[in-house]
Amino acid sequence: MKVLFVTDSPTVSGAEHVWLGYLPALTARGGSSHAFVSAANVRLRRALDERGAGHTVTDAFSRRMIETTLRPAALAEYGRAFLAVHRQLRAVVERERPDVMHSISFPACLYAATVAHATGVPHVWHEHNIKRVHAVNRHLYRYVASTCAWVVGPSRAVTDNLATAGIARDTLVPLYNGIDLGAFTPDDTRAGAVRQDLGLGDAPVVGLVGQLLAHKGHDTLIDAAPAIRARVPGTRFVFVGALENPPYEAHLRQRIAAAGLTDTFTFTGWRRDVAHVIGAMDIAVVATTTPEPAALSLMESMAMERPLVATHTGGTPEIVEHGTTGLLFAPGDATALAAHVAALLPDGARRQQMGRAGRARVAAAFTVERHIGGMLDLYARAAGA
């Protein structure tokens, strides 16, 4: 089995972490892979080099975000991008002769669809986002799906959303992401070392893991912080994620300073030891304000036995059991976020109970072995068909 991965992402996010995990599993089963990636994604290219994974780099992907528009300049750029990518990706398919082409989210799936249609290579579209389906993109989604053996989503929320575009239900497959429980195992010694490294000491710590993007809800946690500290004095807050969005980072730092909280918030930047950074927290927050497909940080936090306070949006309620593994609140509701965090922080027994229930839930339903096994089965069925 040889799989060709296609992604236009300019950075490494949860979706990239997921499919990078397939590479050793393919190799272990006697298979192989190749990737068609954006030249702008330096971190992904480095990750592929570290794994010895073959890849082709392109700078032909559109530099504009794909949008519904009739503006001639935008349409001309999209046209040039699709023609260039089609030629390059088709040449890769003819050279590498993959059994399956796996595209990661829209619009990479649209680029891949034209080549799948032209070459007949089986196509698996793995959509990691929940986007509004409207009169124009529904036709694009249906076209992409017409070239696919399977359309996979990391939660029912994702596949249900795609179904509203008219994609056949028997093509749609919800397949939850998975966590390596060996890599995400609580270790008090290493968590303590992270606390000292970040200057957190013995303070109560609330953390948010995610890209520095506005929809991840950092502002909601900043708004909730004064009320949390009023009820639990000394609480510290940690934002974990690569500092790849300077304007948004500046916005967050300005808001923190304006609230007089500069000494209580820490930006960690990119961390290779994210498991133990989570372990250094008392509570993990996922405050996404848009429909969240199925954040890896939910499963990572549960695996590290940390209770979650997360927004009731998208696929999150499929993963977090309210009252058992965490507490849910409405997107953007800083008052509810503050109330949940302030109630949990002093209650160590409840936090411990939720943490253990979370790890048990990951072990039962969200392991990386379960996820990869499911994806490899879909590859085999696609190639066989």
C-alpha positions in Angstrom: 0.0 0.0 0.0 1.4 3.4 -1.0 -0.5 6.5 0.1 0.0 10.0 -1.4 -0.9 12.8 1.1 -2.0 16.2 -0.2 -2.1 19.2 2.0 -1.9 23.0 1.3 -1.6 23.9 5.0 1.0 26.6 5.7 1.6 25.3 9.3 1.5 22.2 11.5 -1.9 21.9 13.2 -3.8 19.0 14.7 -4.6 17.7 11.2 -1.0 17.4 10.3 -0.1 15.7 13.6 -2.8 13.1 12.8 -1.6 12.1 9.4 2.0 12.2 10.3 1.1 9.4 12.7 0.1 7.2 9.8 3.6 7.1 8.3 5.3 4.7 10.7 2.1 2.5 10.7 2.3 2.3 6.9 6.0 1.4 7.1 5.4 -1.2 9.8 2.9 -2.9 7.5 5.3 -3.0 4.5 3.7 0.1 2.9 5.1 3.5 2.0 4.0 7.1 1.6 4.7 10.3 -0.3 3.5 13.8 0.5 2.7 16.8 -1.7 3.1 19.9 0.6 3.3 23.6 0.5 6.7 25.2 0.3 5.5 27.7 3.0 5.1 24.9 5.6 8.7 24.8 6.8 7.8 23.0 10.0 6.0 20.2 8.2 8.8 19.7 5.7 11.2 19.5 8.6 9.0 16.9 10.3 8.9 14.8 7.1 12.7 15.0 6.8 13.1 13.8 10.4 10.9 10.8 9.5 12.8 10.1 6.3 9.4 10.5 4.4 9.5 11.3 0.7 7.7 14.5 -0.3 7.3 17.0 -3.1 7.3 20.7 -2.4 5.1 23.2 -4.3 4.6 26.9 -4.2 1.7 26.7 -6.6 -1.1 26.6 -4.1 -3.2 29.8 -4.1 -1.9 32.4 -1.7 -5.4 33.7 -1.2 -7.8 31.8 1.1 -10.3 30.1 -1.2 -13.6 32.1 -0.9 -16.8 32.6 -2.8 -16.2 35.6 -5.0 -16.8 37.0 -8.5 -13.8 39.3 -8.3 -11.8 38.8 -11.5 -8.4 39.1 -9.8 -9.2 36.5 -7.3 -10.8 34.1 -9.8 -7.7 34.5 -12.1 -5.4 33.6 -9.2 -7.5 30.6 -8.3 -7.5 29.5 -11.9 -3.7 29.8 -12.2 -3.2 27.9 -8.9 -5.5 25.0 -9.8 -3.9 24.6 -13.3 -0.4 24.7 -11.8 -1.2 22.3 -9.0 -3.1 19.9 -11.3 -0.1 19.6 -13.5 2.4 19.1 -10.7 0.2 16.8 -8.6 -0.6 14.7 -11.7 3.1 14.3 -12.4 3.7 13.1 -8.9 0.8 10.6 -9.2 2.3 9.3 -12.4 5.8 9.0 -10.9 4.9 7.6 -7.5 1.9 5.5 -8.6 0.1 5.6 -5.2 -2.7 3.1 -4.4 -4.6 5.8 -2.6 -4.5 9.6 -2.5 -5.4 11.1 0.9 -6.3 14.9 0.9 -6.4 16.9 4.1 -9.3 19.2 4.4 -10.7 21.8 2.0 -9.4 23.2 -0.3 -6.6 20.6 -0.6 -9.3 18.1 -1.3 -10.5 20.2 -4.3 -7.0 20.3 -5.8 -6.7 16.5 -5.3 -10.2 15.9 -6.7 -9.3 17.1 -10.2 -6.3 14.7 -10.3 -8.3 11.8 -8.9 -10.9 12.4 -11.6 -8.2 12.5 -14.3 -6.2 9.5 -13.2 -8.7 7.3 -11.5 -6.5 7.0 -8.3 -8.8 6.2 -5.3 -9.3 9.3 -3.2 -9.9 9.7 0.5 -10.9 13.2 1.7 -10.2 13.7 5.4 -12.1 16.9 6.4 -10.9 18.3 9.8 -13.1 21.5 9.8 -16.8 22.4 10.1 -17.6 25.2 7.6 -20.9 26.7 6.7 -22.4 25.0 3.7 -23.9 27.4 1.3 -25.3 27.5 -2.3 -21.8 27.6 -3.9 -19.5 25.5 -1.8 -22.1 22.7 -1.6 -21.5 22.0 -5.3 -17.7 22.0 -4.7 -18.1 19.6 -1.8 -20.3 17.3 -3.9 -17.9 17.4 -6.8 -15.0 16.4 -4.5 -17.1 13.7 -2.9 -17.9 12.3 -6.3 -14.2 11.5 -6.7 -13.9 9.9 -3.3 -14.1 6.3 -2.0 -14.6 7.8 1.4 -15.1 11.2 3.1 -13.8 11.0 6.6 -14.4 13.3 9.6 -13.0 13.2 13.1 -16.5 13.4 14.6 -20.2 13.0 13.7 -20.5 16.8 13.8 -18.1 17.0 10.8 -19.8 14.3 8.8 -23.3 15.5 9.6 -22.3 19.0 8.4 -21.0 17.6 5.1 -24.2 15.6 4.7 -26.1 18.8 4.4 -24.2 19.4 1.2 -25.9 16.4 -0.3 -23.0 14.0 0.1 -24.2 10.4 0.4 -24.3 9.0 3.9 -22.7 5.7 2.9 -19.6 7.7 1.7 -19.3 9.6 5.0 -17.2 8.0 7.8 -16.9 9.5 11.3 -13.5 8.3 12.6 -12.4 9.8 15.9 -8.8 10.9 16.3 -6.5 8.9 18.6 -3.9 9.5 21.3 -0.8 7.5 22.0 -1.3 6.7 25.6 2.3 5.8 26.0 3.3 9.4 25.0 0.6 10.9 27.1 1.1 9.4 30.5 1.0 11.4 33.7 4.4 12.0 35.2 4.5 14.2 38.3 8.2 14.6 38.2 8.3 15.9 34.6 5.2 18.1 35.3 7.0 19.6 38.2 10.0 20.3 36.1 7.8 22.2 33.6 6.2 24.2 36.4 9.7 25.3 37.5 10.8 26.0 34.0 7.8 28.3 33.4 8.1 29.9 36.8 4.7 28.6 38.0 5.8 27.2 41.3 2.9 25.7 43.3 0.2 28.1 42.0 -3.1 26.8 40.6 -2.6 26.6 36.8 -5.2 26.9 34.1 -4.0 26.3 30.5 -5.2 26.6 26.9 -3.4 24.5 24.2 -4.0 25.6 20.6 -2.9 27.7 17.7 -2.8 31.4 18.2 -6.0 32.0 16.2 -8.9 34.2 17.3 -11.5 31.3 17.1 -9.5 29.3 19.7 -11.1 31.5 22.4 -8.0 33.0 24.2 -10.0 36.2 24.7 -12.7 34.3 26.6 -10.1 33.0 29.1 -8.6 36.5 29.5 -12.1 37.8 30.2 -12.7 35.1 32.7 -9.3 35.5 34.5 -10.2 38.3 36.9 -13.3 36.5 38.3 -11.2 33.2 38.6 -8.5 35.0 40.5 -11.0 36.7 42.8 -12.3 33.3 43.9 -9.0 31.5 43.7 -6.2 34.0 44.4 -2.8 33.3 42.8 -4.2 31.4 39.8 -1.8 31.4 36.8 -2.8 31.0 33.1 -0.8 29.4 30.3 -1.2 29.7 26.5 0.5 26.8 24.8 1.2 27.0 21.1 3.6 28.3 18.4 3.9 32.0 18.3 3.2 32.2 14.5 0.6 34.9 14.5 2.3 38.1 15.7 -0.7 40.5 15.3 -3.0 38.2 17.3 -0.3 37.6 19.9 0.1 41.4 20.2 -3.6 41.8 20.6 -3.7 39.2 23.4 -0.8 40.7 25.2 -2.4 44.2 25.0 -5.6 42.9 26.5 -3.8 41.1 29.3 -1.8 44.2 30.1 -5.0 46.4 30.0 -6.6 44.0 32.6 -3.5 44.2 34.8 -2.8 40.5 34.4 0.6 40.6 32.7 2.4 38.7 35.5 -0.3 36.0 35.6 -0.3 34.9 31.9 2.6 32.9 30.3 3.0 32.2 26.5 5.0 29.1 26.2 5.5 29.1 22.4 6.0 25.8 20.6 6.8 22.9 22.9 7.9 19.4 22.1 6.9 18.3 25.6 3.3 19.4 25.3 2.1 16.3 27.2 4.0 17.4 30.3 3.0 21.0 29.9 -0.6 19.7 30.1 0.5 17.6 33.1 1.6 20.8 34.8 -1.9 22.3 34.6 -4.6 21.8 37.1 -7.4 22.4 34.5 -7.3 22.4 30.7 -9.5 24.8 28.8 -10.7 24.5 25.2 -12.6 27.7 24.5 -13.2 27.5 20.8 -15.8 30.0 19.7 -16.6 28.3 16.3 -17.8 24.8 15.8 -14.9 22.6 17.0 -14.5 19.4 14.9 -12.7 17.3 17.5 -9.7 19.1 19.1 -6.8 16.8 19.8 -6.1 18.9 22.9 -9.4 17.5 24.4 -8.1 13.9 24.1 -4.5 14.9 25.1 -5.8 16.6 28.3 -8.0 13.6 29.1 -5.1 11.2 28.6 -3.0 13.3 31.0 -5.8 13.0 33.6 -6.7 16.7 33.5 -10.3 17.8 33.8 -11.6 19.9 30.9 -13.6 23.0 30.8 -14.7 23.3 27.2 -17.2 24.9 24.9 -20.3 23.1 23.9 -19.7 23.3 20.2 -19.2 21.0 17.2 -17.8 17.5 18.1 -16.7 18.5 21.6 -19.8 17.0 23.4 -19.1 13.7 21.6 -15.7 13.6 23.4 -16.2 15.4 26.7 -18.9 13.9 29.0 -20.3 16.9 30.9 -20.0 16.3 34.7 -17.9 13.2 34.2 -14.7 14.1 32.3 -15.2 17.9 32.3 -17.6 20.7 32.2 -19.1 22.4 29.1 -20.1 26.0 28.6 -21.5 28.2 25.8 -18.9 29.6 23.3 -17.7 33.1 24.4 -19.4 32.9 27.8 -16.6 34.1 30.1 -18.9 34.2 33.1 -19.7 30.5 32.8 -16.1 29.6 32.1 -15.0 31.5 35.2 -17.7 29.8 37.3 -16.7 26.3 36.2 -12.9 26.8 36.7 -13.4 28.5 40.1 -15.6 25.6 41.2 -13.1 22.9 40.2 -9.8 24.5 41.3 -10.3 24.1 45.0 -11.9 20.6 44.7 -8.8 18.4 44.2 -10.8 15.2 44.7 -13.3 16.1 41.9 -10.5 17.1 39.6 -8.7 13.8 40.2 -12.0 11.8 39.6 -12.6 13.6 36.4 -9.0 13.2 35.2 -9.1 9.4 35.8 -12.5 9.1 34.1 -11.0 11.0 31.1 -8.0 8.7 30.7 -10.3 5.7 30.9 -12.5 7.2 28.2 -9.5 7.8 25.9 -8.3 4.2 26.5 -11.7 2.9 25.6 -12.5 5.0 22.5 -9.8 7.3 21.4 -6.5 5.4 21.1 -4.1 6.0 18.2 -4.1 2.3 17.4 -7.9 2.3 17.0 -7.8 5.4 14.8 -4.9 4.2 12.5 -6.4 0.8 12.2 -9.7 2.3 11.0 -7.9 4.5 8.5 -5.7 1.7 7.1 -8.9 -0.4 6.7 -10.5 2.4 4.6 -7.3 2.7 2.5 -7.5 -1.1 1.8 -11.2 -1.0 0.9 -10.7 2.1 -1.4 -7.7 0.5 -3.2 -9.6 -2.8 -3.5 -12.6 -1.1 -5.0 
